Amino acid sequence: MLQSKAFIKTKKEAPKDEVSVNAQLLMRGGYIDKLTSGMYSFLPLGFIVLKKIERIIREEMNAIGGQEMLMPALQPKELWEEAGRWDSMDVLYKLKDQQGREFGLGPTHEEVITDIMRKRTISYKDLPLYLYQMQTKFRDELRSKSGLLRGREFIMKDMYSFHASEEDRKKYYEIAKKAYGKVFRRCGLTTIAVEASGGSFSKEVSHEFQTPTESGEDLVIHCEKCGWAKNMEVADKKAGDPCPLCGNILTEAKSIEVGNIFTLGTRFSSPMNAVFTDKDGSAKPMIMGCYGMGLSRILGTVVEVNHDDRGILWPRELAPFDVHIVPLVSKDEKITKQVFVEAEKIYHALQETMTVLYDDRDSVSAGEKFADADLIGAYQRIVISEKTLKERKIELKKRDEEKATLMTAQQGIKAVRVAAKK
């Protein structure tokens, strides 16, 4: 991609009405645009990263048997009344159509997926079944002040599993738990699987996946030795206490929740009459599990924990570009021309096998180019300048490295390709 043609409009100053690091850097870097509190547009750069997160999630959910689908965001009041949540869900956006029918803008989809299942003849032979979607959700959030971490409109993956027995549901719960860990690792996030209450859905323990960071709104207590962890809201331990499993001293950590998994049981299938025919011919309510993670929240969290004072440090699988080629303008027009000729050769050599951003702007200073490159945060950067031209070399560095390495163009091309595949 040519930078002169790309819709990338960087800003030197952070927006005054944003306090979170993720919103500040993503807006400055041209990744997102704020429409109003808790509502953001994903500009081309942001959309690239969002799609990479989506791909990772899809691969890992499909690997554990998930089947992708898409459900309506607009949901009739009657469904929510059947499940008893129309009046109790305080974040539900409610509206009426021209005929006076009432609807909710979906903050979640338990009612809709249960309605889909109950309309079909399901036997024990059809189960288990795992269905998921990635879709925009809406929540009337009062505290939407953390950029992509707490939105009123956001993108979420929600998966629902259906089982004939609680034993089978528990078995799949552990499979999903491992898959979640893999998703977050691929996104460059360290997470703690934290025990939490099942809330209004179930008395069973649920798990939140929390990323430790000082900018987090949640507080968890955990053991760094054996992995025991609980949300402080439900924990009966405090920092300094011995771990109940191994005796190691427990510590507290601020964190951001990036996903959760929990038991639904028959919370929705019973009142909505979503049943299956068991081996003995009897009709029984399907046993359900739920598994959610926020795509836009993951994106925001990655920026919160992967940045420096110059900009974003994207992990390899999420970086919008594998490499950013930055030719520097010289005072000598002939040398400048040679620099850009060399840069273009490298650009054409790489663009067929990887994503490349080529800063072809010939009227921008070196300082501005470097500032933009650091802010955008491509995984690697190649610099061609008057200095490197004289030595018949290029400068190559990863975004998280302080020093660049001098090498020939061919060595650089090979090194970039190898690093992009790791």
VMD Tcl script that draws the C-alpha trace (Angstrom):
set ca {
  {0.00 0.00 0.00}
  {1.27 3.44 -0.93}
  {1.14 5.74 2.07}
  {0.38 8.76 -0.12}
  {-2.84 7.04 -1.24}
  {-3.79 5.37 2.04}
  {-6.49 6.88 4.23}
  {-4.09 7.34 7.12}
  {-4.38 10.74 8.77}
  {-2.17 10.80 11.85}
  {-2.34 13.43 14.59}
  {0.41 14.78 16.81}
  {-1.83 15.56 19.78}
  {-4.13 13.23 21.68}
  {-7.85 14.12 21.66}
  {-8.69 16.14 24.76}
  {-11.87 14.19 25.56}
  {-10.13 10.79 25.70}
  {-8.37 9.61 28.84}
  {-7.58 6.00 27.88}
  {-4.33 5.15 26.14}
  {-6.02 2.88 23.61}
  {-8.38 5.59 22.38}
  {-5.65 8.23 22.28}
  {-3.19 6.15 20.25}
  {-5.77 4.56 17.96}
  {-7.27 7.95 17.12}
  {-3.88 9.60 16.67}
  {-2.71 6.74 14.47}
  {-5.74 6.91 12.19}
  {-7.21 3.57 13.29}
  {-10.55 4.73 14.67}
  {-12.77 7.79 14.71}
  {-15.04 8.75 17.59}
  {-18.66 9.43 16.71}
  {-19.82 10.00 20.27}
  {-19.19 8.53 23.73}
  {-18.72 4.77 23.47}
  {-19.20 4.66 19.67}
  {-16.31 4.46 17.21}
  {-15.81 3.96 13.48}
  {-13.08 1.55 12.43}
  {-11.10 3.34 9.73}
  {-9.16 1.27 7.14}
  {-6.17 0.68 9.47}
  {-8.39 -0.29 12.39}
  {-10.52 -2.50 10.18}
  {-7.43 -4.42 9.03}
  {-6.52 -5.21 12.66}
  {-10.12 -6.04 13.54}
  {-10.29 -8.54 10.68}
  {-7.06 -10.17 11.86}
  {-8.55 -10.67 15.32}
  {-11.68 -12.05 13.68}
  {-9.62 -14.52 11.66}
  {-7.77 -15.79 14.74}
  {-11.02 -16.26 16.64}
  {-12.69 -18.01 13.71}
  {-9.78 -20.42 13.30}
  {-9.75 -21.36 16.98}
  {-13.54 -21.64 17.34}
  {-13.80 -23.78 14.20}
  {-11.00 -25.97 15.57}
  {-13.18 -26.93 18.56}
  {-16.24 -27.66 16.45}
  {-17.84 -24.22 16.30}
  {-20.15 -23.40 13.39}
  {-20.43 -19.74 12.47}
  {-23.74 -18.01 11.87}
  {-25.26 -14.53 12.16}
  {-28.32 -13.48 14.16}
  {-30.37 -10.26 14.07}
  {-29.36 -7.40 16.31}
  {-32.98 -6.25 16.58}
  {-34.86 -8.58 18.94}
  {-38.60 -8.65 19.76}
  {-39.71 -7.87 23.29}
  {-41.68 -11.12 23.49}
  {-38.52 -13.26 23.48}
  {-37.01 -11.27 26.32}
  {-40.24 -11.54 28.30}
  {-40.24 -15.33 27.90}
  {-36.79 -15.47 29.45}
  {-37.77 -12.92 32.11}
  {-35.17 -10.32 31.17}
  {-37.08 -7.49 29.48}
  {-37.43 -5.51 32.70}
  {-34.29 -6.72 34.47}
  {-31.63 -5.97 31.82}
  {-30.72 -2.36 32.63}
  {-28.34 -1.90 29.68}
  {-30.92 -2.93 27.06}
  {-31.71 -0.31 24.42}
  {-35.49 -0.39 23.82}
  {-37.41 1.02 20.88}
  {-40.74 0.83 19.04}
  {-41.42 0.40 15.34}
  {-44.11 2.27 13.38}
  {-46.68 -0.39 14.31}
  {-45.97 0.08 18.00}
  {-44.14 -3.24 18.45}
  {-41.34 -3.12 21.00}
  {-37.82 -4.35 20.34}
  {-34.46 -4.45 22.03}
  {-31.08 -3.87 20.40}
  {-29.20 -7.03 21.27}
  {-26.62 -6.74 24.04}
  {-26.40 -10.54 23.89}
  {-28.18 -13.38 22.06}
  {-29.26 -16.12 24.48}
  {-32.94 -15.58 23.69}
  {-32.48 -15.60 19.92}
  {-30.27 -18.70 19.77}
  {-32.66 -20.56 22.09}
  {-35.57 -19.59 19.84}
  {-33.69 -20.96 16.83}
  {-33.06 -24.27 18.56}
  {-36.61 -24.78 19.86}
  {-38.04 -24.44 16.34}
  {-36.17 -27.54 15.26}
  {-36.61 -31.20 16.04}
  {-33.50 -32.10 18.02}
  {-32.63 -35.56 19.28}
  {-29.79 -36.63 21.55}
  {-28.00 -37.76 18.35}
  {-27.81 -34.12 17.18}
  {-26.02 -33.04 20.32}
  {-23.61 -31.60 21.26}
  {-23.84 -28.58 18.99}
  {-21.70 -25.43 19.04}
  {-22.91 -22.26 17.29}
  {-21.23 -18.86 17.27}
  {-21.34 -15.46 15.65}
  {-19.32 -12.25 15.47}
  {-21.63 -9.29 15.54}
  {-22.24 -5.76 16.72}
  {-23.80 -5.52 20.20}
  {-25.47 -2.58 21.91}
  {-25.45 -1.72 25.60}
  {-26.69 1.44 27.28}
  {-23.41 1.80 29.14}
  {-23.17 4.69 31.61}
  {-19.38 4.49 32.02}
  {-18.24 4.56 28.38}
  {-14.99 6.43 29.06}
  {-12.34 3.84 28.24}
  {-12.19 3.91 24.46}
  {-12.75 0.47 22.97}
  {-12.71 -1.17 26.40}
  {-16.22 -0.09 27.37}
  {-18.47 0.81 24.48}
  {-22.14 1.36 23.86}
  {-21.75 -0.24 20.45}
  {-19.09 -2.94 20.11}
  {-18.21 -6.14 18.28}
  {-18.36 -9.44 20.12}
  {-17.98 -13.15 19.43}
  {-20.59 -15.13 21.32}
  {-20.79 -18.92 21.12}
  {-23.49 -21.14 22.57}
  {-23.16 -24.86 23.17}
  {-26.02 -27.34 23.50}
  {-25.68 -30.64 25.32}
  {-27.70 -33.66 26.35}
  {-25.89 -33.98 29.68}
  {-24.14 -31.82 32.24}
  {-21.14 -34.12 32.03}
  {-20.73 -33.35 28.33}
  {-21.21 -29.63 28.98}
  {-18.41 -29.64 31.57}
  {-16.10 -31.49 29.21}
  {-16.63 -28.90 26.47}
  {-16.19 -26.06 28.96}
  {-12.59 -27.14 29.49}
  {-12.01 -27.43 25.74}
  {-13.33 -23.91 25.21}
  {-11.23 -22.63 28.10}
  {-8.04 -23.88 26.43}
  {-9.11 -22.46 23.06}
  {-9.67 -19.05 24.64}
  {-6.17 -19.06 26.04}
  {-4.83 -19.81 22.57}
  {-6.79 -16.94 21.00}
  {-5.41 -14.45 23.48}
  {-1.84 -15.70 23.14}
  {-2.04 -15.31 19.36}
  {-3.29 -11.77 19.90}
  {-0.22 -11.03 22.02}
  {-2.05 -10.93 25.34}
  {-1.15 -12.54 28.63}
  {-4.32 -13.62 30.42}
  {-5.28 -15.09 33.77}
  {-8.28 -17.45 33.81}
  {-10.05 -16.05 36.86}
  {-12.82 -17.82 38.74}
  {-15.93 -15.68 39.06}
  {-19.57 -16.03 39.99}
  {-22.01 -17.39 37.43}
  {-24.17 -14.35 38.17}
  {-27.88 -14.56 37.39}
  {-27.36 -17.44 34.95}
  {-26.00 -20.21 37.13}
  {-24.64 -21.19 40.54}
  {-21.72 -22.81 38.70}
  {-18.33 -21.11 38.71}
  {-17.55 -19.16 35.54}
  {-14.22 -17.90 34.26}
  {-13.15 -14.45 33.18}
  {-10.03 -14.03 31.09}
  {-8.21 -11.06 32.57}
  {-5.18 -9.25 31.13}
  {-3.06 -7.67 33.89}
  {-2.39 -3.96 33.35}
  {-2.31 -0.89 35.57}
  {-4.97 0.74 33.41}
  {-7.45 -2.08 34.13}
  {-10.80 -1.48 35.83}
  {-11.03 -4.95 37.39}
  {-9.10 -6.30 40.35}
  {-8.04 -9.94 40.62}
  {-6.20 -11.94 43.26}
  {-4.00 -14.74 41.98}
  {-1.13 -17.10 42.62}
  {1.84 -16.63 40.31}
  {3.06 -20.15 41.09}
  {0.12 -22.48 40.47}
  {-2.33 -20.21 38.62}
  {-5.16 -20.10 41.18}
  {-7.09 -16.88 40.60}
  {-10.36 -15.21 41.52}
  {-12.10 -11.94 40.85}
  {-11.85 -9.82 44.01}
  {-15.64 -9.31 43.98}
  {-16.18 -13.01 44.83}
  {-12.86 -13.89 46.49}
  {-12.57 -14.81 50.19}
  {-8.82 -14.12 50.08}
  {-6.67 -11.00 50.01}
  {-3.15 -10.11 48.91}
  {-0.58 -11.64 51.26}
  {-2.73 -14.65 52.12}
  {-1.40 -18.12 51.29}
  {-2.70 -19.72 48.10}
  {-5.36 -22.34 48.95}
  {-3.78 -24.76 46.47}
  {-0.02 -24.45 46.89}
  {0.56 -22.07 49.84}
  {2.40 -19.45 47.77}
  {1.71 -15.82 48.70}
  {-1.22 -14.34 46.75}
  {-0.94 -11.03 44.88}
  {-3.46 -8.52 43.56}
  {-3.45 -7.10 40.04}
  {-5.50 -4.59 38.09}
  {-6.73 -6.10 34.86}
  {-8.97 -5.85 31.80}
  {-11.53 -8.56 31.09}
  {-11.21 -9.70 27.47}
  {-13.49 -12.74 27.55}
  {-15.65 -14.98 29.69}
  {-17.16 -18.45 29.68}
  {-20.00 -19.65 31.85}
  {-22.76 -22.20 32.32}
  {-26.30 -21.43 31.23}
  {-27.67 -24.84 32.10}
  {-31.41 -24.77 31.44}
  {-31.77 -21.08 32.37}
  {-33.14 -20.30 28.88}
  {-34.10 -23.68 27.48}
  {-36.60 -24.44 30.25}
  {-38.72 -21.24 30.16}
  {-38.51 -21.10 26.36}
  {-39.21 -24.83 25.90}
  {-36.09 -25.66 23.87}
  {-36.03 -29.43 24.23}
  {-34.40 -32.51 22.72}
  {-35.62 -36.08 22.53}
  {-33.52 -38.31 24.78}
  {-32.69 -41.99 24.28}
  {-35.79 -43.06 26.21}
  {-38.04 -40.91 24.03}
  {-38.67 -38.25 26.67}
  {-38.37 -34.51 26.00}
  {-35.72 -32.76 28.08}
  {-34.47 -29.17 28.12}
  {-31.13 -28.72 26.39}
  {-28.20 -27.92 28.65}
  {-26.38 -24.81 27.46}
  {-23.03 -23.09 27.83}
  {-22.01 -19.60 26.74}
  {-18.61 -18.30 25.61}
  {-18.03 -14.62 24.85}
  {-15.14 -12.38 23.87}
  {-15.07 -8.83 22.59}
  {-13.18 -8.26 19.32}
  {-13.07 -4.51 19.71}
  {-12.17 -4.90 23.40}
  {-9.30 -7.22 22.49}
  {-8.04 -4.61 20.03}
  {-8.19 -1.87 22.66}
  {-6.54 -4.07 25.28}
  {-3.66 -4.96 22.96}
  {-2.92 -1.25 22.57}
  {-3.22 -0.63 26.33}
  {-0.52 -3.20 27.09}
  {1.63 -2.88 23.93}
  {2.77 0.70 23.44}
  {5.57 3.09 24.28}
  {5.79 6.87 24.36}
  {6.02 6.96 20.55}
  {3.07 4.80 19.58}
  {1.68 1.28 19.20}
  {3.70 -1.95 19.28}
  {1.49 -4.45 17.50}
  {2.15 -8.17 17.99}
  {3.04 -9.95 14.76}
  {-0.34 -11.54 14.04}
  {-2.25 -8.29 14.52}
  {0.06 -5.71 12.94}
  {-1.70 -3.93 10.04}
  {1.49 -4.33 8.00}
  {4.31 -6.86 8.14}
  {6.76 -4.14 7.16}
  {6.85 -0.37 6.70}
  {9.32 0.87 4.05}
  {10.55 4.38 4.84}
  {12.77 6.15 2.28}
  {14.23 9.45 3.52}
  {14.48 12.59 1.44}
  {17.97 14.05 0.87}
  {18.97 17.63 0.20}
  {20.37 16.31 -3.09}
  {17.52 15.61 -5.51}
  {19.53 12.99 -7.42}
  {20.24 11.05 -4.24}
  {16.61 11.34 -3.21}
  {15.61 9.82 -6.53}
  {18.05 6.95 -6.04}
  {16.75 6.36 -2.50}
  {13.18 6.07 -3.77}
  {14.20 3.82 -6.66}
  {15.81 1.43 -4.19}
  {12.80 1.62 -1.86}
  {10.43 0.84 -4.71}
  {12.44 -2.23 -5.69}
  {12.13 -3.60 -2.16}
  {8.44 -2.72 -2.08}
  {7.73 -4.72 -5.25}
  {9.86 -7.62 -4.00}
  {7.85 -7.90 -0.78}
  {4.29 -6.89 -1.55}
  {3.32 -10.14 -3.28}
  {4.00 -12.25 -0.19}
  {3.17 -9.93 2.71}
  {1.46 -6.71 3.71}
  {3.65 -3.68 3.05}
  {3.17 0.02 3.71}
  {5.45 2.08 1.46}
  {5.97 5.68 2.56}
  {6.27 7.13 -0.93}
  {5.74 10.70 0.28}
  {8.60 12.80 -1.13}
  {7.81 16.07 0.62}
  {7.77 14.86 4.24}
  {10.72 15.21 6.60}
  {12.55 12.28 8.16}
  {11.32 13.27 11.61}
  {7.68 13.25 10.53}
  {8.09 9.93 8.72}
  {9.67 8.28 11.77}
  {6.97 9.72 14.04}
  {4.23 8.34 11.80}
  {5.94 4.95 11.53}
  {6.30 4.60 15.31}
  {2.73 5.73 15.90}
  {1.25 3.32 13.35}
  {3.41 0.50 14.70}
  {3.99 -1.87 11.75}
  {5.78 -5.03 12.88}
  {9.04 -4.19 11.07}
  {10.57 -1.12 9.43}
  {13.03 -0.75 6.58}
  {14.78 2.59 6.19}
  {16.61 3.65 3.04}
  {18.55 6.90 3.19}
  {21.52 8.74 1.74}
  {23.67 7.10 4.43}
  {22.51 3.54 3.71}
  {22.76 4.14 -0.02}
  {26.46 4.99 0.26}
  {27.08 1.76 2.16}
  {24.83 -0.22 -0.20}
  {22.77 -1.31 2.78}
  {19.37 -0.81 4.38}
  {18.36 -0.39 8.02}
  {16.00 -3.02 9.43}
  {14.40 -3.08 12.85}
  {11.32 -4.46 14.54}
  {9.02 -1.91 16.12}
  {9.88 -3.08 19.65}
  {13.64 -2.91 19.05}
  {15.70 0.16 19.86}
  {18.52 -0.32 17.37}
  {18.37 -1.02 13.65}
  {20.62 -3.53 11.88}
  {22.49 -2.64 8.70}
  {22.32 -5.27 5.96}
  {22.09 -5.62 2.22}
  {18.72 -5.28 0.54}
  {18.62 -9.01 -0.24}
  {19.47 -9.88 3.35}
  {16.78 -7.50 4.53}
  {14.14 -8.97 2.24}
  {14.96 -12.46 3.49}
  {14.97 -11.39 7.15}
  {11.61 -9.62 6.80}
  {10.04 -12.67 5.23}
  {11.35 -14.98 7.95}
  {10.23 -12.68 10.79}
  {6.75 -12.28 9.29}
  {6.19 -16.05 9.43}
  {7.34 -16.64 13.02}
}
mol new
graphics top color blue
foreach p $ca { graphics top sphere $p radius 0.5 }
foreach p [lrange $ca 0 end-1] q [lrange $ca 1 end] { graphics top cylinder $p $q radius 0.2 }
display resetview
